[in-house]
Amino acid sequence: MTSIETVATFVGWCSTINIGILLTHLLRGIVVRKLAERVFGVTTDEVKAAYMNVFMQYRNATLVLSVTPYIALRIMAW
């Protein structure tokens, strides 16, 4: 049986990795926007709306599935 501390450490690292991916995707959005304009011929507003939709969904999933369990486990281990 694993302890609460072990699970909290695991979920904490998952949260750290997910937040890193989230920040990387946010920075990468600038490059994707300019590339999509040239290659696919879509407007900046369309790319921005689609990219922000994906960003918001990933952010919400990270908060619900990684950060919230980490906080709950830390409270339980306290």
Phi, psi and omega in degrees: 000132180273151181275166179296324180297319179294315179294320179296321177296316178299312181293327176297317177292323175298318178296317179298315179295316180296320178292323175298316177297319179299315179293322177297317179293326178295316178291324180290339181301327179296315180292318181297320181299313181291323179292318181294326177298316183284316187280312187262348178071030178263160181282161180298321181295322179294316179295317181298317180295315180294317182293319179292327177298313179295318179300315181294321178295317179293321178298315180296318178297320178297316180295316184285319188263346182237305188287315181297314176298326178297314179296318180296319179293323177294322177294318179295325182280348183289000000 
